[in-house]
Amino acid sequence: KIIKNLTFAATAFLLSLWLQTSTAQAGGKPQIEVTFTKWVTAFPQMEGFFGGDAGTGLFAGEVLNLTQIAGGQIWKIDARYGFIADDPSKSFTAVIHGKHSWHTGIGILNGVITEGWHAGAQVHVEFQAIPDDVHGFAFQGTITIQPN
């Protein structure tokens, strides 16, 4: 159990260092990064909060499809993420697809903004499952927007 906890802590630490790297350039334009913390309320609904380049606000999401693969260790995910910004002009919705490993706690998803701020832009999501006293566990991550 100690080794499992140390592995989880080391993975979370390395991911946090990676997420804190400077903003990269995409097509000559800076990427937009929005950090979030989310949790499942009543499956398939999620809620949480966010900050970063879109300001601050509330996260509201929904798992559209969830399929176990690799003996249940990997989950294929289709989801809709909604970012309701304190500045309504920076609110947006993205539809994303990818995988989440229950072994490592890391999820990687890609998709597109379907409504709102930067509609049509590609997005990349990375998140990490973390222990949470209120919800059992939550997910912290970053959604990176590639501006058009």
Disulfide bonds with the S-S distance in Angstrom:
none
